[in-house]
Amino acid sequence: MINKNYPLIDLHRHLDGNIRPKTVWELAHNNNIALPVKNFEDFLPYVQIQNSEADLLAFLKKLDWGVAVLKSLDDCKRIAFENVEDAYNAGLDYAELRFSPYYMSMTHKLPIEGVVSAIVDGVAEGIKAFDIKINLIGILSRTFGVDKCHIELNSLLAHKNDLVAIDLAGDEFNFPGELFVEHFNKARDAGLNITIHAGEAAGPKSVWQAIQELHAQRIGHGVACAKDEKLMSHMATHNIAIESCLTSNFQTGTVDDLTLHPIKTFLKHGVPVFLNTDDPAVEGIEIKDEFLLAQQKLAFTEQEFQTLQANALNATFLSDSEKQTLLNSKLL
């Protein structure tokens, strides 16, 4: 299933969607934040999907408790460190962790740029403690509107040397990419890579817009791409990858039946697609669970799994020499 000659990689992994339920519980008590229940076991359904949700917005609400307990920058630094530890314990060789500093700051009005610094510091400490390579992606949370995303972008660009890319996430349907062209022109001009959540809650048009106007080099989820053969051909020709998240797509209601997930369609059309977790703690899964699902629900072959892992390596926001070093580490 997982080819040990290739690095195990997760490129679509939300740091603020991977706050351990136990950490949420502990921080709530440490910070005197009232909880809806008295027992941890009863609290789990508030922060972790039990089956599936009605739609993307219902899914995203599960993340809200995690950020609601972040009352200090030290809290932010703690969860960043724990994210690195979780990635290491998951057996990952490399991960790109993405986070929205505005989303993390808003409940307790933390300084947004301070949140970015805390995340950078927490990840740096995690890398020293655990043998894993990690990079960071800054998210603009479209749900909070154009102006808030300008503030968020400026805070991220103040730390651009600590990031490899900028992402656009949140309510894709009600806040379309057309609203954020200026933001991503600025991100591109700052020399950052770009990945965009698109084709999850909206159709192929959203993906085209992300590629043509927001300069997307990768597409998060991209389920709707399967409805447009011209789009898939364009993505294959221009090496625009799809960050596929099987469990997440089921839990958000984007895909009703995982046996019908379009990931094999993407492979058939030569689109560089690969597996990712999305929000591991909220979903109650890890990267190896995604590979198991692909085997059980979609009957992936060893060759197809190898292609997925090779695609992930090629799609990383790493230099060619860094990619080769990562690959060589598995061949020793």
C-alpha positions in Angstrom: 0.0 0.0 0.0 2.4 2.8 1.2 5.6 2.5 -0.8 8.5 2.7 1.6 10.8 3.8 -1.2 8.9 7.1 -1.3 8.6 9.7 1.5 5.2 9.8 3.2 3.9 13.3 2.7 0.8 15.4 3.7 0.5 18.8 1.9 -3.1 19.7 2.8 -3.1 19.6 6.6 -4.7 22.4 8.6 -2.7 23.2 11.8 -5.8 24.9 13.3 -7.9 21.9 12.3 -5.6 19.5 14.1 -5.8 20.7 17.7 -6.0 17.6 19.9 -9.4 17.2 21.6 -7.5 16.7 24.9 -5.7 19.9 24.3 -8.9 21.8 23.6 -10.3 20.4 26.9 -7.2 21.3 28.9 -6.9 24.8 27.5 -10.6 25.4 28.2 -10.1 24.5 31.8 -6.8 26.4 32.1 -8.3 29.5 30.6 -11.6 29.4 32.5 -13.6 28.9 29.3 -17.1 27.4 29.9 -17.7 24.1 28.1 -21.1 22.7 27.1 -20.6 19.4 29.0 -18.8 18.1 32.1 -17.2 15.0 30.7 -14.5 14.8 28.1 -16.2 11.8 26.4 -19.4 13.9 26.0 -17.3 16.8 24.6 -15.8 14.8 21.7 -18.8 15.2 19.4 -18.4 19.0 19.7 -14.9 18.9 18.2 -14.7 15.7 16.2 -16.9 14.5 13.3 -18.9 11.4 14.3 -20.1 10.4 10.8 -20.6 13.2 8.2 -22.0 16.7 8.2 -24.7 18.3 6.1 -22.3 20.5 4.3 -18.9 22.3 4.4 -20.0 25.0 6.8 -21.4 22.5 9.3 -18.0 20.7 9.1 -16.1 23.9 9.7 -18.0 24.6 12.9 -16.3 21.6 14.5 -13.0 23.6 14.2 -14.5 26.6 16.2 -14.0 25.1 19.7 -10.3 24.5 18.9 -9.6 28.2 18.3 -12.0 29.4 20.9 -9.7 28.2 23.7 -6.6 29.9 22.3 -6.4 32.7 24.9 -2.7 33.5 24.6 0.2 33.4 22.2 1.7 30.6 24.3 -1.5 28.5 23.6 -0.9 29.1 19.9 2.7 28.1 20.2 1.7 24.9 22.1 -0.6 23.7 19.4 2.0 24.4 16.7 4.5 22.3 18.6 1.9 19.5 19.1 1.1 19.6 15.4 4.7 18.8 14.6 4.7 16.0 17.1 1.5 14.6 15.6 2.9 14.7 12.1 6.0 12.8 13.3 3.9 10.2 15.2 1.8 9.7 12.0 5.0 8.5 10.3 5.2 11.5 7.9 8.5 12.4 6.4 7.4 15.9 5.3 4.3 18.0 5.8 3.1 21.5 4.9 1.0 22.8 7.8 -1.5 25.6 6.9 -3.1 28.0 9.3 -5.3 31.1 9.5 -3.9 33.6 11.9 -7.1 35.7 11.9 -9.3 32.7 12.7 -7.0 31.7 15.5 -6.8 35.3 16.9 -10.4 36.4 16.7 -12.1 34.9 19.8 -9.7 36.5 22.3 -8.5 39.4 20.1 -4.9 38.2 20.0 -2.5 40.2 17.8 -2.6 38.6 14.4 1.0 39.0 13.6 1.8 37.7 17.1 -0.1 34.6 16.3 2.0 34.1 13.1 5.2 34.5 15.2 3.9 32.0 17.8 3.1 29.4 15.2 6.5 29.9 13.5 8.3 29.5 16.9 6.2 26.5 17.9 7.0 24.7 14.7 10.7 25.5 14.9 10.8 24.0 18.4 8.9 21.0 17.1 11.4 20.4 14.3 14.3 20.5 16.8 12.5 17.9 19.0 11.3 15.5 16.2 13.0 14.2 13.1 10.6 15.6 10.5 10.7 18.3 7.8 7.9 20.9 8.1 7.0 24.0 6.1 4.2 26.5 6.8 1.4 27.8 4.5 -0.6 30.9 5.5 -4.3 30.9 5.0 -6.6 33.8 4.1 -10.0 33.0 5.6 -12.4 34.2 2.9 -15.4 33.6 5.3 -14.5 36.8 7.2 -14.5 39.0 4.0 -12.1 41.0 1.8 -11.0 43.5 4.4 -10.1 41.0 7.1 -8.2 39.0 4.5 -6.1 42.1 3.7 -5.2 42.4 7.4 -4.4 38.7 7.5 -2.3 38.8 4.4 -0.2 41.7 5.7 0.4 39.8 8.9 1.5 36.8 7.0 3.7 38.8 4.6 5.5 40.2 7.6 6.8 36.7 8.1 7.0 35.7 4.4 10.5 34.1 4.9 8.9 31.6 7.3 6.2 30.5 4.8 6.3 28.6 1.5 2.8 29.6 0.3 -0.5 31.4 0.7 -3.9 29.6 0.6 -7.5 30.8 0.4 -9.9 28.7 2.5 -13.4 28.9 4.1 -16.8 29.6 2.6 -16.1 29.1 -1.1 -19.7 29.4 -2.2 -20.6 32.7 -0.6 -17.1 34.3 -0.9 -15.9 33.5 -4.5 -12.3 33.8 -5.6 -13.1 36.9 -7.7 -13.1 38.9 -4.4 -9.5 38.1 -3.7 -7.6 38.8 -6.9 -5.7 41.7 -5.4 -4.7 39.6 -2.4 -3.1 36.9 -4.5 -1.4 39.3 -6.9 0.3 40.7 -3.8 1.2 37.2 -2.5 2.6 36.2 -5.9 4.6 39.4 -6.1 6.1 38.6 -2.6 7.5 35.4 -4.1 5.2 33.0 -2.3 3.7 29.9 -3.9 -0.1 29.6 -4.1 -2.6 26.9 -3.3 -6.4 27.5 -3.3 -9.3 25.7 -1.9 -11.6 25.3 -4.9 -14.1 22.9 -6.4 -15.2 21.7 -3.0 -18.4 23.8 -2.4 -18.5 25.3 -5.9 -18.1 24.0 -9.4 -15.4 23.9 -12.1 -15.7 27.7 -12.7 -14.3 28.3 -9.2 -11.2 26.2 -10.1 -10.7 27.9 -13.4 -10.8 31.3 -11.6 -8.3 30.1 -9.0 -5.9 29.0 -11.7 -6.3 32.0 -14.1 -6.7 34.8 -11.7 -5.3 33.7 -8.3 -2.2 32.0 -9.8 -3.0 28.6 -8.1 -0.2 26.1 -8.5 -2.2 23.5 -6.5 -5.9 23.1 -5.8 -7.3 22.0 -2.5 -10.0 19.3 -2.8 -10.9 20.1 -6.4 -13.7 17.5 -6.5 -15.6 19.5 -9.1 -12.7 19.3 -11.6 -14.0 15.9 -12.6 -17.0 17.6 -14.3 -14.8 19.4 -16.8 -12.5 17.4 -19.1 -11.0 20.6 -20.5 -10.1 21.7 -17.0 -8.5 18.3 -16.2 -6.5 18.4 -19.4 -5.3 21.9 -18.6 -4.2 20.9 -15.1 -2.4 17.8 -16.4 -0.6 19.9 -19.1 0.4 22.6 -16.7 1.2 20.3 -13.7 -1.4 21.9 -11.5 -1.9 19.3 -8.7 -5.0 18.4 -6.7 -4.7 18.0 -2.9 -7.3 15.2 -2.5 -8.8 14.5 1.0 -11.1 11.4 0.9 -12.4 11.4 4.5 -12.9 15.1 4.5 -14.8 15.0 1.2 -17.2 12.4 2.7 -17.6 14.2 6.0 -18.4 17.6 4.4 -21.0 15.9 2.2 -19.0 16.9 -0.9 -19.0 13.2 -1.9 -21.8 11.0 -0.7 -20.2 7.7 -1.6 -16.5 7.3 -1.4 -16.5 4.5 -4.0 -17.5 7.2 -6.5 -14.8 9.7 -5.5 -13.2 11.2 -8.6 -9.6 10.7 -7.5 -9.2 7.8 -10.0 -10.7 10.0 -12.7 -8.0 12.5 -12.0 -5.3 9.9 -12.3 -6.8 8.6 -15.6 -6.6 12.1 -17.0 -3.0 12.6 -15.9 -3.8 15.2 -13.2 -1.1 15.1 -10.5 -3.3 14.2 -7.5 -2.3 12.8 -4.1 -3.7 12.0 -0.7 -3.9 14.3 2.3 -5.7 14.4 5.7 -7.1 18.0 5.8 -8.1 18.3 9.5 -6.8 15.1 11.2 -8.0 15.8 14.8 -11.5 17.0 13.7 -11.9 14.0 11.4 -10.4 11.5 13.8 -8.0 10.1 11.1 -4.4 10.2 10.0 -2.6 9.9 6.6 -2.4 6.1 6.8 -6.2 6.0 7.1 -6.5 7.8 3.8 -4.3 5.2 2.1 -6.4 2.4 3.7 -9.6 4.1 2.4 -8.2 4.3 -1.1 -7.4 0.6 -0.9 -10.7 -0.5 0.6 -13.2 1.9 -1.2 -11.4 2.5 -4.5 -9.3 -0.7 -5.0 -6.1 1.2 -5.6 -3.2 -0.9 -7.0 0.4 -0.7 -5.8 1.3 1.2 -8.9 -1.4 3.7 -8.3 -0.3 4.2 -4.7 3.3 4.8 -6.0 2.0 7.4 -8.4 0.1 9.2 -5.6 3.3 9.3 -3.5 5.4 10.4 -6.5 2.8 13.1 -7.3 2.9 14.4 -3.6 6.7 14.6 -3.7 6.7 16.5 -7.0 3.9 18.9 -5.8 5.7 19.9 -2.6 6.7 23.6 -2.3 10.4 22.5 -2.0 13.3 23.1 -4.3 14.4 20.3 -6.6 17.5 19.6 -4.4 15.3 19.4 -1.3 12.9 17.0 -3.1 15.9 14.8 -4.1 17.2 14.9 -0.6 13.8 13.8 0.8 13.7 11.0 -1.8 17.3 9.9 -1.1 16.5 9.6 2.6 14.1 6.8 1.8 16.4 5.0 -0.6 19.3 4.6 1.9 
